[in-house]
Amino acid sequence: MVQPFLGDGPAETAYELRVMASPTRAAASRIAATGAYAPAKVVSNADLEKLVDTSDQWITERTGIKERRVAAPGEAASDMALQAARRALETARLSADDLDMIIVGTISADMPLPACAAFLQRKLGAKNIPSFDVAAACAGFIYAMSIGDQYIRTGACKNVLIVGVELLSRELNWNDRATCVLFGDGAGAAVLSPATDDTGVLSTRLHTDSSLAESLCIPAGGSLEPITQESINQSRDKVNMIGRDIFKVAVRNLTSASRDALDEAGLTANDIDWVVPHQANLRILSQVADRLEIPLEKFVLNIDRYGNTSSASIPIALDEALRDGRIQPGQRVLMCALGAGISWASALVTISP
Ligand code: ACO
């Protein structure tokens, strides 16, 4: 059941797409396997103290981040995506030939054109299957999951590879202490396949409210403002962010999207075994946990080790928690993310055997 719905925000900017399992359609999708990759190079808060006027104490207290990974020179987003995708495919015991679609959530593709997914398709050795990017920033992985889930529910696809990958270290102004300390590089992937029982993707909810679009953006380098020497001098070709604005809306919207997903599924906070959230800021997540009345111990957290990897953060955290056995088959997982757009999303998934 797909329900276009005008949300609570201004009618011209707020939009929400809800997707719920429907008994009249083909099977929902399940997460058949996951994989993740983070580049080897670790950049600690102490390393950043040498670059900008900041401190380990400020970064740790304000964000929860202790270190992040940075891609090697010459390493592209599709290279990182490839590593994560191969691990997911190996775990699912599938080959690239078994895939029907590749969806990559990213805002830091190899090039503005073509899609990162096209390069990933070539590197994987997949042939002729639809392969495209979704630019929903930190919400990109849940957006990709929602789209993949739809193609499986309709029976149009069997196996869909969904990826969240970001190489934001190349999109940052390394002189701007307000942004350069926050982000890291990485990739996570999942294979979606048809569910064989009542586990799998229960629902996904996608939202965008463009009234704060400029609060987190890369102003130059697109059709509106082609790159000039002046835009480079002003770092308008890099991530610009008004963090305080995003913080407030993140707490509010992550809470409401999670609560709505639970209400709609007839579940309560007690029915959730794990929350796998986008890892932007530990203080945001603590406040969301308080408001949802879900203990922070049920949140899968790795922001201290990776920082904010945007669309990659949920699949990296999910992969870690599945592989180390924290998340078990049959358990119910809530995912939620918010990023530039402002786009945010939630997903409810029961982990399949
Ligand atoms: N080190 C030391 N001081 C700093 C640093 C730093 N790295 N960065 C900022 N400051 C200073 C500021 O200059 C300011 O100083 P002033 O009071 O003298 O002006 C002071 O710290 C407080 O700044 P705030 O911006 O108010 O700090 P805040 O507590 O809001 O924390 C932060 C900033 C961490 C960015 C927070 O606002 C945040 O996490 N926002 C949300 C970010 C987010 O979720 N983004 C969305 C996802 S990203 C995506 O979609 C790609």
Residues whose N, C-alpha, C, O or C-beta is under 5 A from the ligand:
A	BS01	ACO	D53 T54 S55 W58 R62 T63 A137 C138 R177 A178 V181 G243 R244 I246 F247 A250 A280 N281 S310 L338 G339 A340
